[in-house]
Amino acid sequence: MTGQMGKRAIIVGAGPAGLCAAEVLAQAGWRVAIHERMPNPARKFLLAGRGGLNITHSEPLEAFLSRYGPSQERGARDQLEPAIRAFTPDDLRVWCDGLGIETFVGSSGRVFPKQMKATPLLRAWLARLDALGVQLVSRSRWTGWRGEALTLETPDGVREETPDAVIFALGGASWPRLGSDGSWVEAFAARGVEMTPLRAANSGFTVTWSDLFRDRFAGQPVKPAEFYFSPGLDSYRIRGEAIITRDGIEGGAIYALAAPLRENIAYRGRAYLTIDLSPDQPEDKLADRLASGLKTSMANRLRKAGLSPLVANLVREDTSREPLPVEPLALARRIKCCTIRLTGTAPIARAISTAGGISWSAVNADYSLKAIPRTFVAGEMLDWEAPTGGYLLQACFATGRAAAMGVLASA
């Protein structure tokens, strides 16, 4: 790498993908500046770690790779696989260890730092970058190009920069108050970069609840439960939990089904989500328990069958909106096959992540853009999506490193 000493790179965006790219380039002897429009770096990363930083997943690599869902063009797995194989979940754990951050595997297979929070990891990471000579320029907003030069609005005024290479890691359009608002789309499209519309991923969905249900149960979890969605010949099923909101439903199990639900709503204007509200009881066993209270009120029958007030009322929100059947087997079927009509996707600003962005057809194998020389992209700007569970962060780390390796290979 000695022939690359003294070369200069600009990274636009100080999330995980941008920081990864900066580290790789700085270790190769490049002079690196990261420009971040927010006052502090990695704000969304810090928010993700507030409840326990799920940094990756421990499942076998083939299963791990299968979690990356299709883009609108081709399977995202095909596009991301080389980058993730070059920086695997095991590699990410070794990298964390090098920062003095020990990790562990949780009962679900998810990987967390032992301290659980993102702050210690980020602090150690920034210290490493500082030691490598990486310059972090906060409150510096990229505004486009003037000719081939980047234009940047910095605290010291407008600057034009023409580095040897630039890597954009600007994120998607979710949680805009944390820095990623998708405002970069028009500038890239104007330079001839093919785009796929940004869409909410790992998002909640809207439901027209009754006033009584919404006022009483918003904020409460639906668990244990199994969630089903069967559009056409495809079928999706996941066990987990969801949260009732005033406007609909969200949570881990919903996020896992978000892509097919979203596409069905876009095509048909609605989607029907089926929930087994008593997944640990076979239908006949549940019917037996419901039969024991035939002479009591429906509320007492449901309570004696082990169903919470939320579940007892959620079955009344079934799309049929018909009175609950008295006959035990029919009632058991209603509980194990409660169907909720989803009327729309929650706003993209409230999504955990976004799909869409720069189309893979616009990107070379080394993560450089075909339309703009010496320009590379990484992270959520690209057209891929994955469920929560460590897959999002892993791909951001891996693509940030892959873009930096592309820069080194082309220099």
TIDREN-182692 format. One record per residue (C-alpha): residue number from 1; residue in three letters; x, y, z. Coordinates in steps of 0.05 Angstrom, whole numbers. Layout:
<atoms>
<NUM; 'ALA'; <X; Y; Z>>
...
</atoms>
This chain:
<atoms>
<1; 'MET'; <0; 0; 0>>
<2; 'THR'; <61; 46; 2>>
<3; 'GLY'; <43; 74; -67>>
<4; 'GLN'; <-21; 102; -37>>
<5; 'MET'; <11; 143; 18>>
<6; 'GLY'; <-12; 215; 15>>
<7; 'LYS'; <-74; 203; -26>>
<8; 'ARG'; <-135; 239; 0>>
<9; 'ALA'; <-206; 214; 9>>
<10; 'ILE'; <-270; 246; 33>>
<11; 'ILE'; <-324; 205; 66>>
<12; 'VAL'; <-393; 237; 66>>
<13; 'GLY'; <-433; 210; 125>>
<14; 'ALA'; <-408; 187; 193>>
<15; 'GLY'; <-452; 126; 206>>
<16; 'PRO'; <-423; 55; 211>>
<17; 'ALA'; <-412; 48; 136>>
<18; 'GLY'; <-374; 114; 132>>
<19; 'LEU'; <-333; 102; 194>>
<20; 'CYS'; <-314; 32; 168>>
<21; 'ALA'; <-292; 61; 102>>
<22; 'ALA'; <-251; 114; 136>>
<23; 'GLU'; <-215; 63; 180>>
<24; 'VAL'; <-195; 19; 121>>
<25; 'LEU'; <-168; 78; 80>>
<26; 'ALA'; <-131; 110; 138>>
<27; 'GLN'; <-98; 43; 155>>
<28; 'ALA'; <-74; 42; 82>>
<29; 'GLY'; <-41; 109; 90>>
<30; 'TRP'; <-94; 154; 60>>
<31; 'ARG'; <-110; 223; 88>>
<32; 'VAL'; <-183; 217; 105>>
<33; 'ALA'; <-235; 269; 124>>
<34; 'ILE'; <-306; 250; 144>>
<35; 'HIS'; <-359; 303; 132>>
<36; 'GLU'; <-422; 296; 175>>
<37; 'ARG'; <-479; 346; 173>>
<38; 'MET'; <-501; 331; 244>>
<39; 'PRO'; <-465; 357; 306>>
<40; 'ASN'; <-442; 287; 325>>
<41; 'PRO'; <-427; 223; 287>>
<42; 'ALA'; <-468; 159; 284>>
<43; 'ARG'; <-531; 185; 317>>
<44; 'LYS'; <-576; 130; 289>>
<45; 'PHE'; <-524; 78; 311>>
<46; 'LEU'; <-528; 106; 382>>
<47; 'LEU'; <-604; 104; 381>>
<48; 'ALA'; <-602; 32; 358>>
<49; 'GLY'; <-560; 15; 419>>
<50; 'ARG'; <-605; 48; 469>>
<51; 'GLY'; <-643; -16; 483>>
<52; 'GLY'; <-583; -62; 472>>
<53; 'LEU'; <-538; -58; 411>>
<54; 'ASN'; <-553; -118; 367>>
<55; 'ILE'; <-491; -115; 324>>
<56; 'THR'; <-497; -179; 283>>
<57; 'HIS'; <-523; -251; 286>>
<58; 'SER'; <-489; -317; 301>>
<59; 'GLU'; <-528; -363; 255>>
<60; 'PRO'; <-490; -402; 200>>
<61; 'LEU'; <-467; -357; 144>>
<62; 'GLU'; <-512; -388; 90>>
<63; 'ALA'; <-574; -376; 133>>
<64; 'PHE'; <-548; -307; 150>>
<65; 'LEU'; <-541; -288; 76>>
<66; 'SER'; <-611; -313; 61>>
<67; 'ARG'; <-639; -257; 104>>
<68; 'TYR'; <-623; -204; 52>>
<69; 'GLY'; <-686; -196; 12>>
<70; 'PRO'; <-694; -180; -61>>
<71; 'SER'; <-685; -111; -89>>
<72; 'GLN'; <-731; -91; -146>>
<73; 'GLU'; <-679; -114; -197>>
<74; 'ARG'; <-644; -176; -171>>
<75; 'GLY'; <-635; -212; -105>>
<76; 'ALA'; <-597; -167; -57>>
<77; 'ARG'; <-561; -228; -30>>
<78; 'ASP'; <-525; -235; -97>>
<79; 'GLN'; <-501; -163; -92>>
<80; 'LEU'; <-482; -163; -18>>
<81; 'GLU'; <-454; -233; -12>>
<82; 'PRO'; <-382; -217; -33>>
<83; 'ALA'; <-377; -159; 16>>
<84; 'ILE'; <-406; -199; 74>>
<85; 'ARG'; <-362; -260; 59>>
<86; 'ALA'; <-303; -212; 60>>
<87; 'PHE'; <-325; -186; 128>>
<88; 'THR'; <-367; -238; 163>>
<89; 'PRO'; <-404; -235; 229>>
<90; 'ASP'; <-345; -271; 260>>
<91; 'ASP'; <-298; -219; 232>>
<92; 'LEU'; <-342; -164; 262>>
<93; 'ARG'; <-337; -196; 330>>
<94; 'VAL'; <-261; -200; 324>>
<95; 'TRP'; <-260; -127; 303>>
<96; 'CYS'; <-301; -109; 365>>
<97; 'ASP'; <-252; -148; 408>>
<98; 'GLY'; <-196; -107; 378>>
<99; 'LEU'; <-230; -45; 404>>
<100; 'GLY'; <-234; -76; 474>>
<101; 'ILE'; <-308; -90; 465>>
<102; 'GLU'; <-326; -162; 484>>
<103; 'THR'; <-388; -191; 452>>
<104; 'PHE'; <-435; -248; 470>>
<105; 'VAL'; <-489; -289; 436>>
<106; 'GLY'; <-559; -280; 465>>
<107; 'SER'; <-611; -335; 471>>
<108; 'SER'; <-641; -315; 403>>
<109; 'GLY'; <-573; -321; 368>>
<110; 'ARG'; <-565; -246; 364>>
<111; 'VAL'; <-497; -217; 381>>
<112; 'PHE'; <-489; -159; 430>>
<113; 'PRO'; <-431; -122; 464>>
<114; 'LYS'; <-426; -144; 536>>
<115; 'GLN'; <-438; -72; 557>>
<116; 'MET'; <-501; -75; 513>>
<117; 'LYS'; <-496; -1; 494>>
<118; 'ALA'; <-467; 31; 431>>
<119; 'THR'; <-432; 88; 467>>
<120; 'PRO'; <-369; 50; 491>>
<121; 'LEU'; <-359; 18; 423>>
<122; 'LEU'; <-367; 84; 386>>
<123; 'ARG'; <-321; 120; 435>>
<124; 'ALA'; <-266; 68; 425>>
<125; 'TRP'; <-276; 69; 350>>
<126; 'LEU'; <-271; 145; 344>>
<127; 'ALA'; <-208; 143; 387>>
<128; 'ARG'; <-177; 93; 338>>
<129; 'LEU'; <-196; 136; 278>>
<130; 'ASP'; <-167; 197; 312>>
<131; 'ALA'; <-102; 160; 324>>
<132; 'LEU'; <-100; 142; 250>>
<133; 'GLY'; <-105; 216; 233>>
<134; 'VAL'; <-177; 215; 208>>
<135; 'GLN'; <-209; 284; 209>>
<136; 'LEU'; <-282; 289; 230>>
<137; 'VAL'; <-316; 352; 204>>
<138; 'SER'; <-383; 360; 239>>
<139; 'ARG'; <-439; 406; 216>>
<140; 'SER'; <-412; 399; 145>>
<141; 'ARG'; <-468; 388; 95>>
<142; 'TRP'; <-454; 361; 25>>
<143; 'THR'; <-497; 400; -24>>
<144; 'GLY'; <-478; 370; -91>>
<145; 'TRP'; <-425; 381; -144>>
<146; 'ARG'; <-396; 440; -181>>
<147; 'GLY'; <-365; 408; -241>>
<148; 'GLU'; <-326; 350; -212>>
<149; 'ALA'; <-316; 383; -144>>
<150; 'LEU'; <-357; 367; -83>>
<151; 'THR'; <-392; 427; -52>>
<152; 'LEU'; <-395; 428; 24>>
<153; 'GLU'; <-428; 478; 71>>
<154; 'THR'; <-383; 477; 132>>
<155; 'PRO'; <-380; 519; 196>>
<156; 'ASP'; <-323; 558; 161>>
<157; 'GLY'; <-363; 572; 98>>
<158; 'VAL'; <-375; 537; 31>>
<159; 'ARG'; <-318; 494; 8>>
<160; 'GLU'; <-303; 458; -57>>
<161; 'GLU'; <-263; 394; -53>>
<162; 'THR'; <-233; 349; -106>>
<163; 'PRO'; <-204; 289; -69>>
<164; 'ASP'; <-172; 228; -101>>
<165; 'ALA'; <-235; 189; -82>>
<166; 'VAL'; <-301; 201; -46>>
<167; 'ILE'; <-345; 150; -11>>
<168; 'PHE'; <-417; 169; 3>>
<169; 'ALA'; <-450; 135; 62>>
<170; 'LEU'; <-511; 179; 72>>
<171; 'GLY'; <-561; 127; 96>>
<172; 'GLY'; <-634; 120; 75>>
<173; 'ALA'; <-693; 163; 95>>
<174; 'SER'; <-716; 136; 162>>
<175; 'TRP'; <-708; 175; 227>>
<176; 'PRO'; <-690; 240; 190>>
<177; 'ARG'; <-679; 278; 254>>
<178; 'LEU'; <-618; 233; 265>>
<179; 'GLY'; <-587; 254; 199>>
<180; 'SER'; <-612; 208; 143>>
<181; 'ASP'; <-667; 241; 105>>
<182; 'GLY'; <-659; 217; 34>>
<183; 'SER'; <-646; 288; 9>>
<184; 'TRP'; <-587; 262; -32>>
<185; 'VAL'; <-632; 226; -82>>
<186; 'GLU'; <-644; 284; -130>>
<187; 'ALA'; <-571; 303; -135>>
<188; 'PHE'; <-550; 233; -153>>
<189; 'ALA'; <-607; 224; -203>>
<190; 'ALA'; <-587; 290; -236>>
<191; 'ARG'; <-517; 261; -248>>
<192; 'GLY'; <-547; 201; -284>>
<193; 'VAL'; <-546; 151; -227>>
<194; 'GLU'; <-604; 102; -233>>
<195; 'MET'; <-648; 103; -172>>
<196; 'THR'; <-701; 58; -141>>
<197; 'PRO'; <-754; 96; -101>>
<198; 'LEU'; <-740; 95; -26>>
<199; 'ARG'; <-791; 55; 13>>
<200; 'ALA'; <-803; 40; 87>>
<201; 'ALA'; <-772; -25; 111>>
<202; 'ASN'; <-777; -56; 180>>
<203; 'SER'; <-838; -12; 188>>
<204; 'GLY'; <-904; -14; 223>>
<205; 'PHE'; <-972; -14; 188>>
<206; 'THR'; <-1036; 24; 197>>
<207; 'VAL'; <-1100; -9; 223>>
<208; 'THR'; <-1168; 22; 234>>
<209; 'TRP'; <-1179; 1; 305>>
<210; 'SER'; <-1244; 13; 341>>
<211; 'ASP'; <-1241; 74; 387>>
<212; 'LEU'; <-1249; 30; 449>>
<213; 'PHE'; <-1192; -17; 429>>
<214; 'ARG'; <-1145; 39; 409>>
<215; 'ASP'; <-1156; 79; 472>>
<216; 'ARG'; <-1148; 19; 518>>
<217; 'PHE'; <-1092; -21; 487>>
<218; 'ALA'; <-1046; 26; 449>>
<219; 'GLY'; <-975; 12; 472>>
<220; 'GLN'; <-988; -59; 496>>
<221; 'PRO'; <-952; -121; 468>>
<222; 'VAL'; <-985; -179; 431>>
<223; 'LYS'; <-948; -240; 457>>
<224; 'PRO'; <-939; -298; 452>>
<225; 'ALA'; <-965; -301; 381>>
<226; 'GLU'; <-952; -328; 312>>
<227; 'PHE'; <-962; -282; 252>>
<228; 'TYR'; <-981; -307; 183>>
<229; 'PHE'; <-986; -275; 115>>
<230; 'SER'; <-1003; -314; 52>>
<231; 'PRO'; <-1008; -272; -11>>
<232; 'GLY'; <-1020; -317; -71>>
<233; 'LEU'; <-974; -377; -73>>
<234; 'ASP'; <-925; -348; -22>>
<235; 'SER'; <-932; -359; 52>>
<236; 'TYR'; <-896; -325; 110>>
<237; 'ARG'; <-898; -343; 183>>
<238; 'ILE'; <-861; -319; 244>>
<239; 'ARG'; <-867; -327; 319>>
<240; 'GLY'; <-853; -265; 359>>
<241; 'GLU'; <-887; -204; 387>>
<242; 'ALA'; <-918; -140; 363>>
<243; 'ILE'; <-940; -75; 394>>
<244; 'ILE'; <-1008; -43; 386>>
<245; 'THR'; <-1003; 31; 368>>
<246; 'ARG'; <-1059; 82; 363>>
<247; 'ASP'; <-1054; 79; 288>>
<248; 'GLY'; <-1037; 6; 277>>
<249; 'ILE'; <-986; -47; 294>>
<250; 'GLU'; <-910; -52; 295>>
<251; 'GLY'; <-854; -91; 328>>
<252; 'GLY'; <-804; -146; 313>>
<253; 'ALA'; <-851; -197; 283>>
<254; 'ILE'; <-884; -144; 240>>
<255; 'TYR'; <-817; -118; 215>>
<256; 'ALA'; <-798; -189; 194>>
<257; 'LEU'; <-859; -191; 149>>
<258; 'ALA'; <-855; -118; 127>>
<259; 'ALA'; <-829; -129; 56>>
<260; 'PRO'; <-885; -174; 31>>
<261; 'LEU'; <-938; -136; 70>>
<262; 'ARG'; <-913; -70; 41>>
<263; 'GLU'; <-913; -96; -31>>
<264; 'ASN'; <-982; -126; -23>>
<265; 'ILE'; <-1010; -60; 3>>
<266; 'ALA'; <-976; -23; -54>>
<267; 'TYR'; <-1009; -69; -104>>
<268; 'ARG'; <-1077; -82; -73>>
<269; 'GLY'; <-1085; -23; -25>>
<270; 'ARG'; <-1091; -70; 35>>
<271; 'ALA'; <-1063; -134; 66>>
<272; 'TYR'; <-1093; -185; 114>>
<273; 'LEU'; <-1049; -207; 172>>
<274; 'THR'; <-1070; -270; 209>>
<275; 'ILE'; <-1049; -279; 282>>
<276; 'ASP'; <-1050; -342; 323>>
<277; 'LEU'; <-1063; -312; 392>>
<278; 'SER'; <-1054; -378; 429>>
<279; 'PRO'; <-995; -411; 393>>
<280; 'ASP'; <-977; -459; 449>>
<281; 'GLN'; <-1045; -492; 450>>
<282; 'PRO'; <-1072; -538; 395>>
<283; 'GLU'; <-1141; -518; 371>>
<284; 'ASP'; <-1176; -578; 404>>
<285; 'LYS'; <-1141; -566; 471>>
<286; 'LEU'; <-1160; -493; 470>>
<287; 'ALA'; <-1232; -511; 453>>
<288; 'ASP'; <-1234; -558; 513>>
<289; 'ARG'; <-1212; -500; 558>>
<290; 'LEU'; <-1263; -453; 528>>
<291; 'ALA'; <-1318; -506; 538>>
<292; 'SER'; <-1308; -507; 613>>
<293; 'GLY'; <-1338; -438; 622>>
<294; 'LEU'; <-1399; -441; 576>>
<295; 'LYS'; <-1445; -415; 631>>
<296; 'THR'; <-1402; -354; 647>>
<297; 'SER'; <-1392; -289; 608>>
<298; 'MET'; <-1349; -288; 546>>
<299; 'ALA'; <-1297; -246; 582>>
<300; 'ASN'; <-1292; -298; 638>>
<301; 'ARG'; <-1288; -356; 588>>
<302; 'LEU'; <-1229; -322; 553>>
<303; 'ARG'; <-1196; -305; 618>>
<304; 'LYS'; <-1202; -376; 644>>
<305; 'ALA'; <-1173; -402; 579>>
<306; 'GLY'; <-1110; -361; 595>>
<307; 'LEU'; <-1122; -304; 547>>
<308; 'SER'; <-1104; -233; 567>>
<309; 'PRO'; <-1153; -175; 562>>
<310; 'LEU'; <-1114; -151; 501>>
<311; 'VAL'; <-1122; -217; 465>>
<312; 'ALA'; <-1195; -222; 486>>
<313; 'ASN'; <-1208; -154; 454>>
<314; 'LEU'; <-1163; -164; 394>>
<315; 'VAL'; <-1205; -223; 370>>
<316; 'ARG'; <-1264; -174; 369>>
<317; 'GLU'; <-1224; -130; 321>>
<318; 'ASP'; <-1222; -188; 270>>
<319; 'THR'; <-1240; -164; 200>>
<320; 'SER'; <-1308; -197; 205>>
<321; 'ARG'; <-1325; -153; 265>>
<322; 'GLU'; <-1378; -205; 281>>
<323; 'PRO'; <-1396; -225; 352>>
<324; 'LEU'; <-1351; -279; 380>>
<325; 'PRO'; <-1380; -349; 370>>
<326; 'VAL'; <-1405; -386; 431>>
<327; 'GLU'; <-1388; -456; 407>>
<328; 'PRO'; <-1319; -474; 435>>
<329; 'LEU'; <-1287; -501; 372>>
<330; 'ALA'; <-1310; -442; 330>>
<331; 'LEU'; <-1285; -394; 384>>
<332; 'ALA'; <-1218; -430; 387>>
<333; 'ARG'; <-1211; -423; 311>>
<334; 'ARG'; <-1225; -349; 316>>
<335; 'ILE'; <-1171; -341; 369>>
<336; 'LYS'; <-1120; -381; 330>>
<337; 'CYS'; <-1138; -348; 264>>
<338; 'CYS'; <-1151; -275; 281>>
<339; 'THR'; <-1147; -234; 216>>
<340; 'ILE'; <-1130; -160; 218>>
<341; 'ARG'; <-1136; -114; 157>>
<342; 'LEU'; <-1075; -71; 146>>
<343; 'THR'; <-1094; -7; 109>>
<344; 'GLY'; <-1026; 23; 96>>
<345; 'THR'; <-952; 26; 112>>
<346; 'ALA'; <-929; 72; 169>>
<347; 'PRO'; <-892; 135; 146>>
<348; 'ILE'; <-821; 123; 121>>
<349; 'ALA'; <-794; 172; 174>>
<350; 'ARG'; <-816; 123; 228>>
<351; 'ALA'; <-788; 61; 196>>
<352; 'ILE'; <-727; 25; 225>>
<353; 'SER'; <-694; 25; 157>>
<354; 'THR'; <-709; 37; 83>>
<355; 'ALA'; <-708; -4; 20>>
<356; 'GLY'; <-693; 26; -48>>
<357; 'GLY'; <-640; 78; -64>>
<358; 'ILE'; <-583; 72; -113>>
<359; 'SER'; <-598; 14; -161>>
<360; 'TRP'; <-548; -42; -165>>
<361; 'SER'; <-546; -33; -240>>
<362; 'ALA'; <-514; 36; -227>>
<363; 'VAL'; <-457; 6; -185>>
<364; 'ASN'; <-395; -32; -206>>
<365; 'ALA'; <-372; -94; -167>>
<366; 'ASP'; <-323; -51; -128>>
<367; 'TYR'; <-379; -5; -104>>
<368; 'SER'; <-359; 52; -150>>
<369; 'LEU'; <-413; 89; -189>>
<370; 'LYS'; <-414; 78; -264>>
<371; 'ALA'; <-438; 150; -276>>
<372; 'ILE'; <-389; 189; -232>>
<373; 'PRO'; <-314; 176; -233>>
<374; 'ARG'; <-276; 162; -168>>
<375; 'THR'; <-342; 160; -129>>
<376; 'PHE'; <-363; 101; -86>>
<377; 'VAL'; <-425; 86; -45>>
<378; 'ALA'; <-440; 43; 16>>
<379; 'GLY'; <-492; 25; 68>>
<380; 'GLU'; <-566; 40; 66>>
<381; 'MET'; <-561; 85; 5>>
<382; 'LEU'; <-560; 21; -37>>
<383; 'ASP'; <-622; -18; -56>>
<384; 'TRP'; <-625; -74; -5>>
<385; 'GLU'; <-664; -92; 57>>
<386; 'ALA'; <-660; -141; 113>>
<387; 'PRO'; <-698; -155; 178>>
<388; 'THR'; <-674; -130; 246>>
<389; 'GLY'; <-631; -178; 285>>
<390; 'GLY'; <-561; -153; 267>>
<391; 'TYR'; <-568; -159; 192>>
<392; 'LEU'; <-575; -85; 179>>
<393; 'LEU'; <-512; -65; 216>>
<394; 'GLN'; <-471; -123; 188>>
<395; 'ALA'; <-486; -101; 117>>
<396; 'CYS'; <-469; -29; 133>>
<397; 'PHE'; <-402; -50; 162>>
<398; 'ALA'; <-387; -97; 105>>
<399; 'THR'; <-406; -50; 48>>
<400; 'GLY'; <-367; 7; 80>>
<401; 'ARG'; <-305; -36; 80>>
<402; 'ALA'; <-319; -62; 10>>
<403; 'ALA'; <-325; 9; -17>>
<404; 'ALA'; <-259; 27; 16>>
<405; 'MET'; <-226; -35; -14>>
<406; 'GLY'; <-253; -13; -81>>
<407; 'VAL'; <-220; 54; -73>>
<408; 'LEU'; <-153; 21; -56>>
<409; 'ALA'; <-157; -27; -114>>
<410; 'SER'; <-172; 29; -164>>
<411; 'ALA'; <-119; 78; -139>>
</atoms>
